[in-house]
Amino acid sequence: MSTGWIVLGVIVVLVLFAFSAYNRLVALGQRVGQAFADVDVQLKQRHDLIPNLVETVKGYASHERGTLDDVIKARNSAMSAQGPAQVSAAENQLSGALGRLIALSEAYPDLKANANFQQLASELSDLENKIAASRRFFNNAVQEYNTGIQQMPAALFAGMFGFTKKDFFDLGASRAEVEAAPQVKF
């Protein structure tokens, strides 16, 4: 066998490996995008629920204007956020504001007993669980993607194809507050 055939064989193997690595990284990148879209759907449902919750609370606790304004302001900020890092920060603020809104029910027994408020709070609690599950799925997809672009030998090709590290959906410093909120008690 001539040296030319050996060199050609090595080049073919390297090209096939590059195609395989590229396709794997594209698939991992698509999974990250899908996971973020799932988080976004859950967050949109929460954003849609908030005006009804605020209106219900407003009927019973209209003098709690500051808390109600904080929730609406945080909701608007969260709706305009783009990308995992910015969405993460905005959603953390919204979760904190929602926790304070739900806590108002403790001071207003009529509000706490209102069937509409109970239903909205229950829906919010369900959505929070779904959001947490979506975040975990997203962070798992990001972890697999980041591992994929950093492992050898794919790391040799990842930079050439423009694959860069992705950010996790980080709860940041307010993790304890977000995990604790909202507390819904009936």
Salt bridges, closest charged atoms under 4 A:
ASP48 OD1 - LYS44 NZ 3.04
GLU55 OE2 - LYS58 NZ 3.09
ASP69 OD1 - ARG65 NE 3.37
GLU91 OE1 - ARG46 NH2 2.12
GLU91 OE2 - HIS47 NE2 2.76
GLU106 OE1 - LYS112 NZ 3.29
ASP126 OD2 - LYS130 NZ 3.43
GLU128 OE2 - ARG46 NH1 2.57
GLU144 OE1 - ARG31 NH1 2.53
ASP170 OD1 - ARG175 NH2 3.94
GLU179 OE2 - ARG175 NH1 3.52
